Amino acid sequence: MRYLPELYFKSPAEMREVFRDFPEAIENTLEIGERCHLDLEFGRSKYPEYPVPAGKTREGYLRELCYQRFAEALRRTRSERP
């Protein structure tokens, strides 16, 4: 999954700017927001369970995999340059 730079909770002012041509969208958004109940739990990982080699933590193993994949992608990118 690729995250876009705009993947965050926008402020009311930002939402009014985004939907300036559709003011009814702001009214509907506020109505829907008022009916929603959302609890965000911070400080705890939300990623799925996955098998981890013995002697490694989930976080450490994930970090290791990320570094490996990044290095592979970097090598591919450099080898594709003219």
N, C-alpha and C positions, 0 to 999 in steps of 0.2 A: 504494500500500500504506500502510495506517495502522498505526503501531506502537503497541501498547498499553503502558501504563506498566510492566507486569510483564514486558516482553521483556528479560530479563537472566538470567544464571546465578544461581540461588538458592543460598544457603548450605545446608549439611546441616541446620542448625537450622530454616531457613525451610521446607525440604522436609518435615521431620518435622511441622511445624505444619500445613502445607497438607494433608498426608495422614494426619493424626492418627487419623482413623476407619478408615484402611486401612493398617495397618502392613506388610502383605505387599507393598504397592506400593513402600515404601521399600526393602525387601529386593531386590525385582526391579530397581529403579532402580540400586541399588549394583552389582548383578551385571552389568547391561547396561553401566553406566559403566566398569566394570573391563575389559570386553571391547572397548571403543571406543578408538580412537587418533585424537586430534584435534590438529592443528597449526594454531595461529592465527598469522597473519603480520600484525604491526602496522606502521604507518608507510607502507603502500602502499594505494592506493585499490582497492576491490573492485567498483566499479560497471562496467557494460558499456561497451564502446566505442560512441561515437556521433559523428556528424559535427559538426565545430566550424568556425564561420566563420573565414576566414583572419585571422591576426593575434591570435587569442584562444587562451587555454589552455583545456583541458577544465574545470579547476576554476573559472576565471573565468567561462566561459560558463555553467556549471551554476549558479553563484551568481547571475548575471544573470537567468537564467530563473526561478529561485526567487523573486527579488525581484519580477519582473514578475508572476508568478502570484499571489504574496501580495497585491500591490497590487490586482490585478483582483478577487480574492476579497474583499478589504476593501471595495472600491467596491460590489460586489454586495451585501454584507452591509449596508452603510450605506444603500443605496437601497431595501432591503427593509424597513427599519424603518418603523413607523407614524408 
